[in-house]
């Protein structure tokens, strides 16, 4: 009789806490193995921000001065100012790389196997999101260790207080990547979408220069920066790195993460979202 009950309702034997944990662990472990096998991805994730830190910042140190603004208590070197923005760059590129992996899995059919599992679709996508965020945390802390050798020395407590901010910003940017993966049909289209999303988000933010300088140069650009979610992710990291809290950045980042994730879950819904219009969770026509 027990076996018949399990056949009638398989959720009784599968949908326990241990099953959910096993599912998330498997997805995170798979993403970690993929990251370890793709060493070029790890190196590329560090080369981009390090080039900006060692070359761009060094060249503009004497040209672009940064006045005393929160959370800094004194004048800071330009490379110190742009470090939170470069951390955001790492997480932004990682979010896009994760979405690229999803597009690849969808073309290869792996995504179909994942999405037809008995677990809720939102939970599977959230597990993918957590896995990508965990990978970005490793990249960020390696970058911070290298930046410390370049005289970027936040308070020691900042390396701990920045962790929750990194998790939230990583989830927000990763959920944006999930949303983009639902609208990218082929790998060939990914480069154009990345350029259309990454570079405007990065340059129209406070990653490279304070917003008050942007306002002096172009009020229109200043307003666009205020509507850019990446701006708030960078400011959240900037304040957290100095053991301070920017509540406006926190709430905006949290709201954007929730919105992007909700849209991604809807887009991957087999009966309502964009995937349904392409013939199923595998994305095949």
C-alpha positions in Angstrom: 0.0 0.0 0.0 2.9 2.3 0.7 4.4 1.6 -2.7 1.1 2.4 -4.4 0.9 5.7 -2.5 4.3 6.6 -3.7 3.3 5.8 -7.3 0.2 7.9 -7.0 2.1 10.8 -5.3 5.8 10.6 -5.9 6.3 13.9 -4.2 6.0 12.2 -0.8 9.3 10.3 -1.3 11.2 12.9 -3.4 10.2 16.4 -2.3 11.8 16.4 1.1 14.4 18.8 2.4 17.1 16.2 1.6 15.9 16.0 -2.0 16.0 19.8 -2.4 19.4 20.0 -0.9 20.7 17.2 -3.1 19.4 19.0 -6.2 21.0 22.3 -5.3 24.3 20.6 -4.3 24.4 18.8 -7.7 23.8 22.0 -9.7 26.4 24.0 -7.6 28.9 21.1 -7.9 28.4 20.9 -11.7 29.0 24.7 -12.0 32.1 24.5 -9.8 33.5 21.6 -11.9 32.8 23.5 -15.1 34.6 26.6 -13.7 37.6 24.5 -12.6 37.9 22.9 -16.1 37.6 26.3 -17.9 40.8 27.9 -16.6 40.6 30.5 -19.4 37.4 31.7 -17.9 39.0 32.3 -14.5 42.0 34.1 -16.0 39.8 36.2 -18.3 37.7 37.2 -15.3 40.8 38.6 -13.6 42.6 40.1 -16.6 39.8 42.5 -17.5 39.6 44.3 -14.1 43.4 44.1 -13.5 44.1 45.8 -16.8 41.8 48.6 -15.7 43.4 48.7 -12.3 47.1 48.6 -13.3 46.9 50.5 -16.6 43.8 52.7 -16.8 43.8 53.8 -13.2 47.6 54.5 -13.2 47.3 56.6 -16.3 44.3 58.6 -15.0 45.5 59.0 -11.4 46.9 62.4 -12.0 44.1 63.6 -14.2 41.0 62.4 -12.3 41.0 63.5 -8.7 38.4 62.2 -6.3 37.2 64.5 -3.6 36.2 63.4 -0.1 32.9 61.6 -0.6 31.2 58.9 1.4 32.2 56.3 2.4 35.8 57.6 2.2 37.0 59.8 5.1 39.9 61.4 3.1 41.1 61.8 -0.4 41.7 58.5 -2.1 43.7 57.3 -5.1 41.8 56.7 -8.3 42.5 53.0 -8.2 41.0 52.8 -4.8 37.8 54.5 -6.0 37.3 52.3 -9.1 38.0 49.0 -7.2 34.3 48.5 -6.2 33.3 49.2 -9.8 35.8 46.6 -11.0 34.4 44.1 -8.5 31.0 44.8 -10.1 32.5 44.2 -13.5 33.7 40.8 -12.4 30.2 39.9 -11.2 28.6 41.4 -14.3 30.7 39.4 -16.7 30.2 36.3 -14.6 26.5 36.7 -14.8 26.7 37.0 -18.6 29.0 34.0 -18.8 26.5 32.0 -16.8 23.8 33.0 -19.2 26.0 31.9 -22.1 26.4 28.5 -20.4 22.6 28.2 -20.2 22.2 29.0 -23.9 24.9 26.4 -24.7 23.1 23.8 -22.5 19.8 24.6 -24.2 21.3 24.0 -27.6 23.0 20.8 -26.5 19.8 19.6 -24.8 21.2 19.6 -21.3 18.8 22.3 -20.2 15.9 20.2 -21.2 17.0 17.4 -18.8 17.2 19.9 -16.0 14.0 21.7 -16.5 11.8 18.6 -16.9 13.0 17.3 -13.4 10.2 17.1 -10.8 11.5 20.1 -8.8 9.9 23.5 -9.2 11.3 25.5 -12.1 11.9 28.5 -9.9 14.0 26.4 -7.6 16.1 25.0 -10.4 16.8 28.5 -11.7 17.6 29.8 -8.3 20.0 26.9 -7.8 21.7 27.9 -11.1 21.8 31.5 -9.9 23.4 30.5 -6.5 26.0 28.4 -8.3 27.0 31.3 -10.5 27.1 33.7 -7.6 29.4 31.3 -5.7 31.8 31.2 -8.6 31.9 35.0 -8.8 32.7 35.3 -5.1 35.9 33.2 -5.6 36.9 35.5 -8.5 36.2 38.7 -6.5 38.3 37.7 -3.5 41.2 36.6 -5.7 41.0 40.1 -7.3 40.9 41.8 -3.9 44.0 39.9 -2.9 45.9 41.1 -6.0 44.5 44.6 -5.6 45.9 44.7 -2.0 49.4 44.4 -3.4 48.6 47.5 -5.5 47.9 49.6 -2.4 44.1 49.1 -2.4 43.8 48.4 1.2 40.3 48.6 2.7 39.8 47.9 6.4 40.3 44.3 7.3 36.7 44.2 8.5 35.6 45.3 5.1 36.6 41.9 3.6 33.9 40.3 5.8 31.3 43.1 5.7 31.4 43.2 1.9 30.4 39.5 1.6 26.6 40.0 2.0 26.8 42.9 -0.5 28.7 40.6 -3.0 26.1 37.9 -2.6 23.2 40.3 -3.2 24.8 42.1 -6.2 25.9 38.7 -7.6 22.3 37.4 -7.4 21.0 40.6 -9.0 23.4 40.5 -11.9 23.1 36.7 -12.3 19.3 37.0 -12.4 19.7 39.5 -15.2 21.8 37.0 -17.0 19.1 34.3 -16.5 16.6 36.7 -18.0 18.8 37.4 -21.0 19.4 33.6 -21.5 15.6 33.2 -22.1 15.6 35.6 -25.0 18.9 34.6 -26.7 18.1 31.9 -29.2 21.6 31.1 -30.5 25.1 31.4 -29.3 26.0 33.5 -32.3 23.7 36.3 -31.0 25.2 36.3 -27.5 28.2 38.6 -28.3 25.9 41.3 -29.6 23.6 41.0 -26.6 26.5 41.2 -24.2 27.9 44.3 -25.8 24.5 45.9 -25.8 24.0 45.2 -22.0 27.5 45.0 -20.4 29.2 48.1 -21.7 26.3 50.6 -21.3 25.7 49.3 -17.8 29.3 49.6 -16.8 30.1 53.0 -18.3 26.7 54.6 -17.3 27.3 54.0 -13.6 29.5 55.2 -10.7 32.0 52.5 -11.4 34.6 54.8 -13.0 33.7 58.3 -11.7 31.5 59.8 -9.0 28.0 60.8 -10.1 28.5 64.4 -9.1 31.2 64.6 -11.8 28.8 63.0 -14.3 26.2 65.6 -13.4 28.6 68.4 -14.1 29.4 67.0 -17.5 25.9 65.9 -18.6 22.7 66.1 -16.6 21.0 63.6 -19.0 23.8 61.0 -18.5 23.5 61.6 -14.8 19.8 60.8 -14.9 20.5 57.6 -16.9 23.1 56.5 -14.3 20.4 56.8 -11.6 18.2 54.4 -13.5 21.0 51.9 -14.0 20.8 49.0 -11.5 24.5 48.5 -11.8 25.1 51.8 -10.2 23.4 50.7 -7.0 25.2 47.4 -7.0 28.5 49.2 -7.2 27.6 51.7 -4.4 26.4 48.8 -2.2 29.8 47.1 -2.6 31.7 50.4 -2.1 30.0 51.2 1.2 30.2 47.6 2.4 33.9 47.4 1.7 34.3 50.1 4.3 31.9 48.5 6.8 29.1 51.0 6.0 25.6 50.5 4.7 23.9 52.3 1.8 20.3 51.5 2.4 19.1 53.0 -0.9 21.5 50.9 -2.9 20.5 47.8 -0.8 16.7 48.2 -1.5 17.2 49.0 -5.2 19.5 46.1 -5.7 17.1 43.8 -3.8 14.1 45.0 -5.8 16.0 44.6 -9.1 17.1 41.1 -8.2 13.5 40.1 -7.3 12.2 41.6 -10.5 14.8 40.1 -12.8 14.3 36.7 -11.2 10.5 36.8 -11.4 10.8 37.7 -15.1 13.2 34.9 -15.7 11.0 32.3 -14.0 8.1 33.5 -16.1 10.2 33.4 -19.3 11.1 29.8 -18.5 7.6 28.8 -17.8 6.7 26.0 -20.3 3.1 27.2 -20.7 3.4 31.0 -20.5 7.0 32.2 -21.0 9.3 32.7 -24.0 10.6 29.1 -23.9 7.1 27.9 -24.6 7.1 29.8 -27.9 10.2 27.9 -29.0 8.9 24.4 -28.5 9.8 23.4 -25.0 12.4 23.8 -22.3 15.2 22.7 -24.6 14.6 25.7 -26.7 14.2 23.7 -29.9 11.9 25.0 -32.5 
